[in-house]
């Protein structure tokens, strides 16, 4: 077994980066996680024999639309004119054949079905592009509303339409110039707009440099070079030098050449120090101290840069981080810097300094349960017990990570505070919101994308009293992620039956038993990762309930004897749960049963978690969690610990106290000592081997 784990450790060197997969997305859940539906699953396979005659006819009509069988389409439209999905039939026909659909029919559709359906907006988006491409400017201006769409190409069509009316409009020129300056890149549809601005000498060298500087600070060197084509040869030479420093920030330690102007010199200096701080923050701070006057940084610029560089030290838990952060005037510190200075005091156990920092927080921040908990910890460590007890007593009334920690401090029972719900009955909802009939039909035919779009659209029209009724309906339909987001929209945090359901119970219990781990922990991870959506993937490619990356799943599957179909079908709940649970087993073994570290590693990867361990002395788990460098992982660990406790109560009627699953975090030195002892037991020949 030990040899197998050793091989696993070597082969899984890639894993740290694989499980850190939170990015941007289309659909934000209440738990703060963002996820998107995989395109291959937009239409689920359905058994047509179980469908109604209207549902089957609708799907047949869609096939006719794709084949552009006009007589058959007309026949189906007549047959289905009273069917709730009839608007979809018209929309799909116009969408697929927009190039030959008369504008008057599109305009009528937009008027007929707005604002009760999401379809007009989607069709209008395509239609406006058609009008712009055909340069039908009068019709375009009649239907385009500035600000309705964020697409840059539509904005450019709008400006071109206005130019068609008048090229001498000074207000229009100002609008176009502001648009040009705001966007680093523009699509080809904007070329006439840019040409007009150049013709009227509105795109000056200074304005181009403003965009170049923004592009460079975003790391978009190709965009910067493309923009610089409108600059002089000398300016392009400056940019080429800047790009060299961007790629090799250590060059900032040398004098910059004379052809670089003071303004650009300062920008190069500031960016180079920030990039240097990723590898050597202490050296970057030293260079800032030596050269701030040379590059003309004012106090505000200096403090902002000093703070960012100091935070790089704080993320590494560098012993000097707190001292560097102290050097910045309080009024020039942003919230992130204040928080990290406080975390540094927590990590080091400098409780007196924590109290002084807490006093400087804005009043609203002081009421945050996070800083309240640490205020009590500081007071307790400084033997101010009565004040600490009062704070913990208040926090212990809440159902949260800090509420549970506070209850542990006073040995009080956990408070789950479930709310009694009284959702609006379904018949009443259907009468009030006809869209629910559409949702029901879309669900039946397996059109998942359309279902979610209709649900989003419905949420924007619900009365507050009806949210729980719709959430209950989503839950009844096993759309648990949508149920969670529905109740979260109106902050119904205490509706635990909807927020913490237990679907997939049989595979979860089986996988937990196979891997000898707590099923509530598996549920806690699923709840945080996907909120029970089996058919989703992150932008980084992690898939399914437990958000596994395919190569991670493949490796775990092969090591644990899974069949290939199990680790290649990650949207299948049973496979995903089994593989994710096996990975949790690997992590809990790696960290000698420490669930806190295993949970952090599931999110950020073992390599990062190993780097975050204290150097020489063990650290209480609550202090370690609070000082995890990644915001996402810090929130993730707290959430999974909280959710696991709630699921334990749901599944077993009892729970493990956090103090019993949060042992101290062992130092890095402990592993080094263990390795040294193992080496000492070996013979010289073995050590050489």
Buried (B, 14 or more C-beta within 10 A) or exposed (E): EEEEBEEBEEEBEEBBBBBBBBEEBEBEBBBEBBBBBBEEBBBEEBEEEEBEEBBBBBBBBBEBBEEEBEEBBEBBBEBBEEBBBBBBBBBBBBBBEBEEBEBEEBBEBBEEBEEBBBBBBEBBEEBBBBBBEEEBBEBBBEBBEEEEBEBBBBBBBBBBBBBEEEEEEEEBBEBBBEBBBEBBEBEEBBEBBBEBBEEBEBBEEEBBBEBBBBBBBEEBBEBBBBBBEBBEEEBBBBBEBBBEBBEEBBBBEEEBEEEBEEEBBBBBBBBBBBBBBEEBBBBBBBBBEEBBEEBEBEEEBBBBBBBBBBBBBBBBBBEBBBEBBBEBEEEBBEEEBBBBBBBBBBBBBBBEBBBEBBEEBEEEBEEBBBBBBBBBBBBBBBEBEEBBBEBBBBBBEBBBBBBBBBBBBEEBEBEBEBBEBEBBEBEEBBEBBEBBEBBBBBBBBBBBEBBBBBBEBBBEEBEEEBBBBBBBBBBEBBBBBBBBBBBBBBEBBBBBBBBBBBBBEEBBBBBBEEBEBBBBBBBBBBBBBBBBBBBBBBBBBBBBBBBBBBEBBBBBBEBBEBEEEBBBBBBBBBBBBBBBBBBBBBBBBBBEEBBBBBBBBBBBBBBBBBBBBBEEEBBBBBBBBBBBBBEBBBBBBBBBBBBBBBBBBBBEEEBBBBBEBBBBBBBBBBEEEEEEEEEEEEEEEEEEE
